[in-house]
């Protein structure tokens, strides 16, 4: 398989940051005196920031405008992106090998652009990626394939030459259903690993063991 476009999710795929998203909704709601429901984490897992803010407004009776809720959520987590989150082991070496192989790379993420750019800049990794696509900017979450399609079109690629790197079952399902080749990356925040393993074209436990991917691409 000749790759003309590699689309990377950020949280849980490239960076060890899913713990932030797993807890931010609860932290934010409690700051407003609202007790999160037991199902809250799963309810918002597949949603973009905008969709999550709408969900909180409706389901928890928040009188705040959606834009203010989004700002509050971002303020809760931005410290971690600016100062703390780190790439997963082996990621930098893998990206370096991809770059040497002249494989164009981009990020498709549900996080906000400034958060991703801050983390990449702090870690000296921004030069690996030609573009960043966010769910908020494209207007669709990863329950729809729009963000993957826009990234693919940016590189004038097609599904036969594009690989999507994801760690979450809903995103893997979306990309596969739309005809993309998907490499699934293990992250302990995703509990449905057996399903992901069976659904993905390639599955890695970490970026220090990527032999299956390089065999797939014959690079």
Secondary structure as GFF3:
##gff-version 3
##sequence-region A 1 219
A	DSSP	beta_strand	5	8	.	.	.	ID=ss1
A	DSSP	alpha_helix	18	31	.	.	.	ID=ss2
A	DSSP	alpha_helix	40	44	.	.	.	ID=ss3
A	DSSP	alpha_helix	49	59	.	.	.	ID=ss4
A	DSSP	alpha_helix	66	83	.	.	.	ID=ss5
A	DSSP	alpha_helix	91	100	.	.	.	ID=ss6
A	DSSP	beta_strand	105	109	.	.	.	ID=ss7
A	DSSP	alpha_helix	113	122	.	.	.	ID=ss8
A	DSSP	three_ten_helix	126	128	.	.	.	ID=ss9
A	DSSP	beta_strand	131	134	.	.	.	ID=ss10
A	DSSP	alpha_helix	135	138	.	.	.	ID=ss11
A	DSSP	alpha_helix	146	154	.	.	.	ID=ss12
A	DSSP	three_ten_helix	159	161	.	.	.	ID=ss13
A	DSSP	beta_strand	162	166	.	.	.	ID=ss14
A	DSSP	alpha_helix	169	177	.	.	.	ID=ss15
A	DSSP	beta_strand	181	185	.	.	.	ID=ss16
A	DSSP	alpha_helix	193	199	.	.	.	ID=ss17
A	DSSP	beta_strand	202	204	.	.	.	ID=ss18
A	DSSP	alpha_helix	211	217	.	.	.	ID=ss19
###
